Amino acid sequence: MRGVRLALLVAVAVLIGAGHAAALNYAQETLDRYFRIEFQVVPSATRPVVSGYVYNLNPGTPAERMQLSIESLDASGNVVGKSSTWVLGNVPPGNRAYFSAPVAVAAASYRVQVLAFDWGSRGGSSN
């Protein structure tokens, strides 16, 4: 009985991670085909805030559970800080979704990229 429970736990863990792991297998060039990101940085008294939109260029398929990577870059383009944020809701096909996140380090520039996501079911979503 103990072996059956262990096998079941392993199977559940693999199934839960399978959809998320698939998104991590995309090369950045491929992601650039599917998504476009526009953002701005607003200084504040405590920490700068990076906010903007992710555009889903893939017609017919929403992107769900999207996480973005935000890298703080110095004047030479070297990474001096990293953070991430979630895009709230889905990114509808042919449309956009908003994101906003404070960053830990003020920097000369920033790079925002898709870190992870899942493709939703074709035909749209309720979000």
SVG drawing of the C-alpha trace seen along z (x, -y; Angstrom):
<svg xmlns="http://www.w3.org/2000/svg" viewBox="-16 -60 46 62">
<polyline fill="none" stroke="black" stroke-width="0.4" points="0.0,0.0 2.9,-2.4 4.4,-1.8 1.1,-2.6 0.8,-5.9 4.4,-6.8 3.7,-6.1 0.6,-8.1 2.4,-11.1 5.1,-10.9 2.5,-10.8 0.7,-13.8 3.9,-15.8 4.9,-15.0 1.4,-16.0 1.4,-19.2 4.8,-20.2 4.4,-19.0 2.3,-22.0 4.6,-24.5 7.8,-22.8 6.7,-22.9 6.7,-26.7 10.3,-26.8 11.5,-24.9 10.9,-27.8 14.0,-29.7 13.8,-33.5 13.6,-33.9 10.5,-31.7 8.9,-33.7 9.5,-36.9 7.4,-35.5 4.5,-34.8 4.7,-37.8 5.6,-41.5 6.3,-43.4 6.0,-47.2 6.9,-48.8 7.9,-51.9 9.7,-52.6 8.3,-55.1 10.7,-56.3 9.3,-56.4 10.6,-57.4 11.1,-53.7 11.7,-51.6 11.2,-52.1 8.1,-50.5 8.2,-48.6 4.7,-48.5 3.3,-47.8 1.6,-45.3 2.3,-41.9 0.8,-41.3 -0.2,-37.8 0.5,-37.6 -0.7,-34.0 -4.2,-34.0 -6.8,-31.7 -4.8,-30.6 -4.7,-32.5 -1.6,-32.5 -2.3,-31.6 -0.3,-31.7 2.3,-34.0 5.4,-35.1 7.8,-37.8 11.5,-38.2 12.7,-41.7 16.4,-42.3 18.0,-45.6 21.0,-46.5 23.9,-48.9 25.2,-51.3 27.3,-48.5 24.3,-46.1 25.4,-43.9 22.7,-42.4 22.8,-44.1 19.5,-42.8 16.7,-40.4 13.0,-40.1 9.9,-38.6 6.2,-39.3 3.0,-37.5 0.6,-38.8 -2.8,-38.9 -5.4,-36.9 -4.9,-35.5 -3.3,-37.2 -6.1,-36.8 -5.2,-35.8 -4.5,-38.9 -4.8,-41.1 -2.9,-42.3 -2.7,-42.1 -1.3,-44.6 1.5,-44.0 3.2,-46.2 6.0,-45.4 8.4,-47.3 12.0,-46.4 14.7,-46.0 17.5,-47.9 17.4,-51.3 19.3,-50.8 20.3,-52.5 17.9,-50.3 15.7,-47.2 14.9,-44.1 11.5,-42.4 11.0,-38.9 8.6,-36.0 9.8,-33.6 7.1,-31.0 3.5,-30.5 1.0,-27.9 -1.0,-27.9 -4.8,-27.9 -7.5,-26.2 -8.2,-27.4 -11.3,-29.6 -10.5,-32.1 -11.1,-32.3 -13.5,-34.0 -10.7,-36.4"/>
</svg>
